[in-house]
């Protein structure tokens, strides 16, 4: 297994194909969002892949906001042919190490995960193995396809004692959905007010 940095010229198309096959349309972002995020690279955004025999086995994307000492795992995707081979575990562990290297004062890592009508996320037990806990908040992913916002569970992993966790969450929410997705701040503020 080899860890790689995915760029527009290196494994990007393979990652987008895998992404399109894995995520439901209502929570899927356009390729343009990934391209725009790649422009933020300078440690703020990372697009990491894991290859096995030169085949993309999976990838993880994440943002780091140093001002608020918080990381946000956006996507963790594993090709179906490589599931059960610890690809997700290796990508998640690598991302956590990388985030703490980027911001040695990192306090919290967060990620959002879809949930069913009972509030259960399909990967909840996996995230618990890595000490992520469901944060008790009314959390909505903003509309990405001009449809309704999508209810999600927010999972938090505390790295260090957090001074202002809710403020950090809202700032990461804005950084991800305004800076990377281009969603107007006024729309995001409505969701934040309901958290």
C-alpha angles and dihedrals in degrees: 000000000000127000113220138180108239114220133172088268099039121063092324096124091047090051092049092050091051091045092051091051094047110043128064114247095244093063098032119111125212122259086248090068090055091047091048090048091051087061087063092056101125089113093297094092128027129189108191128179136190119215131195115195089346092304119120105246095176147322142218129203126196144167127218121203106195094186090065099027094234135129126204122203105208103178136011109180130174125188109243091238090061101043114123091031096097093255093134092047092051093047093048093047091048092049092050091050091047093049092052089048091052092047113023087188093056109149105176142018119201136186135177125225132186116252137202127238089277093055095253120138118212093228097041095112091049092053091046089061087063093047097257114147129197107256113224099239137117097247127183129182105224118246108281097177102038090268133107121306114264121237110234140174116244115216121199132195115193113216096173133359106293120223100196110009098167092050090050091050093051093047092051089047089055093044092052102039100032103033098036103027100031095230110160116258091232091061092047091049089061090057092045091051089057096049 
